[in-house]
Amino acid sequence: MKIGDKVRFLDSVGGGIVTKISGDKCMVEDEDGFEIPSLITQCVVVTDEDDARAAGHAAVHQAPPSQSAIERVRLVNEADALREENGRLKERIHELEEENQNLKLALLKAQWPENKDRKPSAKKASDEVKTFSAYERLRGDVIEVDLHINELVDSTVGMDNAAMLRHQMDVFRQTMQNYRHRLGQKIVFIHGKGEGVLRKAIIDELKLRYPHCEWQDASFQQYGFGATQVTIRK
């Protein structure tokens, strides 16, 4: 090795031109102009041909790929194939979910003609609760309507969540229609806490169709967080 030789480092990435040699050490100037001290034993002299081969431009004398490199390529190809297969499986699962949903809707439509006129049996009224209809009961001067689906239909077989919600909202709308002219009447719709889907649907309907009416959470002592009280207003 002599000053002016082009070298590469053995223990790290990089290299440059030898600018100074002192004993077993040398100074190497990298491509940015910085001088880096290094042991002579940690440097190897390279030629332009060596650089070209390292960059992949000397294909004629290039050594064959190592076994580890071949294995890495194989693993990368297998990973790509697995990702593609996973994508196809996700698409198929989505298709099956859609087919299942369509089957549920078809079953519901097939059963609806015999269920749509079905009236649930009224719960036995206590001395303080008078039953007015299958859906309503009177507690004092307040009308209670229990919108829990098991209170409205004899069976939920064939009904998905969307169908249950539609039926509950139909009962809500019919009740509001029946009492729309009875000013001051208080109606408590018992919807339960759950995820709040039914309560939100009721509030949205009140805002849209009955903005003149008043609504609030019903008595926590009697209903917890699971009921909304509506007061009919002009």
C-alpha positions as CSV (number, residue, x, y, z in Angstrom):
1,M,0.0,0.0,0.0
2,K,1.2,3.5,-0.8
3,I,0.0,7.1,-0.7
4,G,-2.5,7.6,-3.5
5,D,-3.8,4.0,-3.5
6,K,-7.6,3.5,-3.5
7,V,-8.7,1.3,-0.7
8,R,-11.8,-0.2,0.9
9,F,-12.4,-0.8,4.6
10,L,-12.7,-4.4,5.7
11,D,-14.5,-3.8,8.9
12,S,-17.0,-1.2,7.7
13,V,-18.6,0.3,4.7
14,G,-16.7,2.9,2.7
15,G,-13.1,3.7,1.7
16,G,-11.2,6.3,-0.2
17,I,-7.7,7.5,-1.2
18,V,-4.6,6.9,1.1
19,T,-3.2,10.4,2.0
20,K,-0.8,9.4,4.7
21,I,1.0,6.3,6.1
22,S,2.5,6.2,9.6
23,G,3.7,2.9,10.9
24,D,0.7,0.4,10.9
25,K,-1.8,3.2,10.5
26,C,-2.9,5.3,7.6
27,M,-5.3,8.2,6.8
28,V,-7.9,7.6,4.1
29,E,-9.8,10.5,2.5
30,D,-13.4,9.6,1.6
31,E,-15.4,11.0,-1.3
32,D,-16.7,13.8,0.8
33,G,-13.1,15.0,1.6
34,F,-13.0,13.8,5.2
35,E,-9.9,12.0,6.4
36,I,-10.5,8.8,8.3
37,P,-7.8,7.1,10.4
38,S,-7.5,3.3,9.9
39,L,-5.3,0.4,10.5
40,I,-3.4,-0.7,7.4
41,T,-4.5,-4.3,8.1
42,Q,-8.1,-3.1,7.9
43,C,-7.7,-1.7,4.4
44,V,-7.5,-3.4,1.0
45,V,-6.3,-1.8,-2.2
46,V,-8.9,-1.9,-5.0
47,T,-8.8,-1.0,-8.7
48,D,-11.4,0.5,-11.0
49,E,-12.1,-2.9,-12.2
50,D,-12.9,-4.1,-8.7
51,D,-15.3,-1.1,-8.3
52,A,-17.0,-2.0,-11.5
53,R,-17.4,-5.6,-10.4
54,A,-18.8,-4.5,-7.0
55,A,-21.3,-2.2,-8.8
56,G,-22.5,-5.0,-11.0
57,H,-20.9,-3.8,-14.2
58,A,-18.4,-6.6,-14.7
59,A,-20.7,-9.4,-15.4
60,V,-18.1,-11.5,-17.3
61,H,-16.0,-12.1,-14.2
62,Q,-18.8,-11.8,-11.6
63,A,-18.8,-14.6,-9.1
64,P,-22.0,-16.8,-8.9
65,P,-24.5,-15.8,-6.2
66,S,-23.9,-17.4,-2.8
67,Q,-26.3,-20.0,-1.3
68,S,-27.5,-17.5,1.3
69,A,-28.4,-15.0,-1.5
70,I,-30.3,-17.6,-3.4
71,E,-32.2,-18.6,-0.2
72,R,-33.1,-14.9,0.5
73,V,-34.5,-14.6,-3.1
74,R,-36.5,-17.8,-2.6
75,L,-38.0,-16.5,0.7
76,V,-38.9,-13.2,-0.8
77,N,-40.7,-14.9,-3.7
78,E,-42.6,-17.2,-1.3
79,A,-43.6,-14.1,0.8
80,D,-44.9,-12.4,-2.3
81,A,-46.9,-15.5,-3.3
82,L,-48.4,-15.8,0.2
83,R,-49.4,-12.1,0.1
84,E,-51.2,-12.7,-3.2
85,E,-52.9,-15.8,-1.9
86,N,-54.0,-13.9,1.3
87,G,-55.5,-11.1,-0.9
88,R,-57.5,-13.7,-2.9
89,L,-58.7,-15.3,0.3
90,K,-59.9,-11.9,1.7
91,E,-61.8,-11.3,-1.5
92,R,-63.4,-14.7,-1.3
93,I,-64.4,-14.1,2.3
94,H,-66.0,-10.8,1.4
95,E,-67.9,-12.5,-1.4
96,L,-69.2,-15.2,1.0
97,E,-70.3,-12.6,3.5
98,E,-72.3,-10.8,0.8
99,E,-73.9,-14.1,-0.3
100,N,-74.8,-14.9,3.3
101,Q,-76.3,-11.4,3.8
102,N,-78.4,-11.8,0.6
103,L,-79.6,-15.3,1.8
104,K,-80.7,-13.7,5.1
105,L,-82.6,-11.0,3.3
106,A,-84.2,-13.5,1.0
107,L,-85.3,-15.6,4.0
108,L,-86.7,-12.6,5.7
109,K,-88.7,-11.6,2.7
110,A,-90.0,-15.1,2.4
111,Q,-91.2,-15.2,6.0
112,W,-92.4,-11.6,6.2
113,P,-95.8,-12.1,4.6
114,E,-96.9,-14.5,7.4
115,N,-95.2,-12.4,10.1
116,K,-96.2,-8.9,9.2
117,D,-99.7,-9.1,10.6
118,R,-98.7,-11.1,13.7
119,K,-99.5,-9.4,17.0
120,P,-97.6,-10.3,20.1
121,S,-99.3,-11.4,23.2
122,A,-99.6,-8.7,25.7
123,K,-97.8,-9.2,29.0
124,K,-100.1,-9.7,32.0
125,A,-100.7,-6.3,33.5
126,S,-100.2,-5.6,37.2
127,D,-102.7,-3.7,39.3
128,E,-100.9,-0.4,38.7
129,V,-100.2,-0.9,35.0
130,K,-103.2,-0.9,32.6
131,T,-102.6,-2.5,29.2
132,F,-104.0,-0.5,26.2
133,S,-102.6,-2.5,23.3
134,A,-100.1,-5.1,22.5
135,Y,-97.4,-2.4,22.7
136,E,-98.6,0.1,25.2
137,R,-99.4,0.3,28.9
138,L,-100.4,3.1,31.2
139,R,-98.5,3.9,34.3
140,G,-100.3,6.8,36.0
141,D,-100.7,9.4,33.2
142,V,-97.7,8.2,31.3
143,I,-97.9,5.8,28.4
144,E,-95.1,3.2,28.3
145,V,-94.0,1.5,25.0
146,D,-91.5,-1.2,25.4
147,L,-89.5,-1.4,22.2
148,H,-87.4,-4.4,23.1
149,I,-87.8,-6.7,20.1
150,N,-88.9,-9.7,22.2
151,E,-91.8,-7.6,23.4
152,L,-92.9,-6.8,19.9
153,V,-92.7,-10.2,18.1
154,D,-93.1,-13.8,19.1
155,S,-89.9,-14.8,17.3
156,T,-86.9,-13.1,15.7
157,V,-86.1,-16.1,13.6
158,G,-85.1,-14.9,10.1
159,M,-84.7,-11.3,11.3
160,D,-81.3,-9.6,11.2
161,N,-80.4,-6.4,13.2
162,A,-81.6,-4.1,10.4
163,A,-85.0,-5.9,10.2
164,M,-85.4,-5.7,14.0
165,L,-84.6,-2.0,14.0
166,R,-87.1,-1.3,11.2
167,H,-89.8,-3.1,13.2
168,Q,-89.0,-1.2,16.3
169,M,-89.1,2.1,14.5
170,D,-92.5,1.1,12.9
171,V,-93.9,0.7,16.3
172,F,-92.4,4.1,17.4
173,R,-93.9,5.9,14.4
174,Q,-97.3,4.3,14.8
175,T,-97.4,5.3,18.5
176,M,-96.5,8.9,17.7
177,Q,-99.1,8.9,15.0
178,N,-101.8,7.7,17.4
179,Y,-101.1,10.3,20.0
180,R,-100.0,13.3,17.8
181,H,-103.2,15.3,18.7
182,R,-103.2,14.5,22.5
183,L,-101.3,17.6,23.6
184,G,-99.3,17.2,26.9
185,Q,-99.4,13.4,26.7
186,K,-96.1,11.9,27.9
187,I,-94.9,8.7,26.3
188,V,-91.9,6.7,27.5
189,F,-90.2,4.6,24.9
190,I,-88.1,1.9,26.5
191,H,-85.3,1.1,24.2
192,G,-82.6,-0.3,26.6
193,K,-79.0,1.0,26.8
194,G,-77.2,-1.4,24.4
195,E,-75.1,0.3,21.8
196,G,-77.5,3.3,21.5
197,V,-78.5,2.5,17.9
198,L,-82.3,2.5,18.6
199,R,-82.1,5.6,20.9
200,K,-80.3,7.5,18.2
201,A,-82.8,6.4,15.5
202,I,-85.6,7.6,17.8
203,I,-84.0,11.0,18.4
204,D,-83.2,11.5,14.7
205,E,-86.9,10.7,13.9
206,L,-88.1,13.2,16.5
207,K,-85.9,15.9,15.2
208,L,-87.0,15.3,11.6
209,R,-90.8,14.7,12.0
210,Y,-91.7,16.0,15.4
211,P,-89.5,19.0,16.1
212,H,-92.4,20.6,18.1
213,C,-92.4,17.8,20.7
214,E,-90.2,17.7,23.7
215,W,-87.9,14.7,24.6
216,Q,-85.5,13.9,27.4
217,D,-84.1,10.9,29.2
218,A,-86.8,9.2,31.2
219,S,-86.6,8.8,35.0
220,F,-83.3,7.1,35.8
221,Q,-84.8,5.7,39.0
222,Q,-87.4,3.8,37.0
223,Y,-85.7,3.1,33.7
224,G,-81.9,3.7,34.2
225,F,-80.3,4.9,31.0
226,G,-82.6,2.8,28.8
227,A,-85.7,5.0,28.0
228,T,-86.6,8.3,26.4
229,Q,-89.6,10.4,27.4
230,V,-91.5,12.3,24.7
231,T,-94.1,15.0,25.5
232,I,-96.6,15.8,22.7
233,R,-96.7,19.5,21.8
234,K,-98.5,21.5,19.2
